[in-house]
């Protein structure tokens, strides 16, 4: 069924209909389209544009259709152009021409923008909840290894000793920013396009601000042209999803490295690993690899939509039909990846002994030499140079820093006494890091306690938002 055609003498060519048809992917908007139709119906009724009898008849048919769509009793047909035409067909099959009265005062242009916003809000809230579960898994794993020394890396080279829980905890904060971005996005997205019509608003006596409130939005579009043409909310959602994907990819990359034979730190659970069809000994961290790979797909969807949007003039253009599949695909992809990564994180075991043994390697305690001299009143630039010379001596003698003789130390700098050896331990280096956000045990414990409270508060807020949205959809 098509919602246009009165001025045309010929039906669309088969190729035109095939290219124009979108119901095969926009059918997932049906529940949101029906809910916005109920809100539109109430305004038509309150404005006197529908008799109470007709409004009651349409409302009953819409509610029946909601049930039929949910149970798959009603589905689109091969003749339906899009989700809107399919649902109007279903409505008219139930109550005849009266069903067509619902179209008054709205266009598919404002209708689809509203539906897509509702769909996006619903699913971005779900993503925020899933991110919270991953944060909880990271907090638990960081707490478990909150007393396990390990080497910290920069440039993929040994840098300074850290607590491994501190290494894991860094991801909690990245995902916290992702959830903050979702919350910011929600505020900007909470503007209803319904009532914008095709682009100029409506000549009928409608009240878009009432419809907006009915649908849980905070306001209605201040400019009807912007209302139907704005897809910033799609692009921004795709950016947020892409960045979540990047953060998941970084976890995936680290897990892949830690699971190598060369590192041997991570033992990924069998349930989150796969094998080889030819090499029976293989145990591959495929969930980590897939998380890394899917990030590219998410970034591609974002760039595709941005490229589609960049040259669109004026109000609605059919190009905007290309906004849905990338958004749907990115949401579907992220909702697959998040639980898998969460499970992988929660079930991975790490080898404390190997991490501890690796912690002092690569002269990672050299900074302790510099800090010792600074505490003795030596300018840091001089102290840094002295520590570097200590490393050079070690390399020439093939020894570690703590194996330098007293004369080696004093030759480098007279203030470098034998007391420096007390600083040249992994435990001492970590314990000295007491500032906010540092890797010391007390600082890490404080960080994890604050992160636990923050995640709990954020997830409570999101749970309330989900409940509010569900109640709105159930009206």
Protein Blocks (a to p, Z undefined) as FASTA:
>chain_A
ZZbhjlpcbdcdfklmmmmpmklmmmmmmmmmmmmmmmmmmmmmmnopacfklmmmmmmm
mmmmmmmmmnomaccdfklmblmlmmmmmmmmmnojmlmmmmgopafklmmmmmmmmmmm
mmmmmmmmmmmmmmmmmmmmmmmmmmbccdddehhiafbdcdfklmmmmmmmmmmmmmmm
mmmmmmmmmccfehnlmmnopfbdcdfklmmmmnopabdcfbfklmmmpcklmmmmmmmm
mmmmmmmmmmmmmmmmmmpmklomaccdfklcccdfklmmbccdfklmmmmmmmmmmmmm
mmmmmmmmmmpghjadfklmmmmmmmmmmmmmmmmmmmmmmmmmmmpccdfklmmmmmmg
ghlmmmmmmmmmmmnopafklmmmmmmmmmmmmmmnopafklpcfklmmmmpmklcfklm
mmmcfklmmmmmmbghiabfklmmmmmmmmmmmmmmmmmmmmmmmmmmmmmmmZZ
